[in-house]
Amino acid sequence: YSYLLTSQLESQRIYWENKIVRIEKDTAEEINNMKSKFKETIEKCDSLEQRLNDLLKEKQSVERKCSQLNNKVAKLSNELKEEQELNKCLRANQALLQNKLKEEERVLKETCEQKDLQISEIQEQLRDVMFYLETQQKINHLPAETRQEIQEGQINIAVASSASSSAGSTGKPSSRRGRGKRGK
């Protein structure tokens, strides 16, 4: 019985030792597999951490650029508003100045018309004065009897049809009409 027990225990021991060896071998393989997977995982983690750091830096850079662009946009929109206000004011001023200019042009036109009228009247008066002076000079150069005869006589000036129609069309009486006698 003792021998049987010993042999059974021995076979049990060998069985369990073999089983332990197989389990240790399987476990060692599993551990090696786990170690390699762990290494790969750590490497992936490291690369992901590096990538995360790079992305964070890039994000900060992009945020800074975005902030700068937002500041520029705000500044440009303020400048645009100012330019629009200035443009609005300039247009209002332009409208006022155009109205003022039209008024000034109207006044200038009226003034020019009045000046032209005065100039034409002065030219007519100057022609009359020149005619009077020339006639007086001619009369002064004539003999005394002829001068006496002219002073006692009357001169009637016939108005030509073209002169009367032009004088009638202006609506102004000629300054020469109504002068029958020329004096000394």
Order of alpha helices (4+ residues) and beta strands (2+ residues): alpha-alpha-alpha
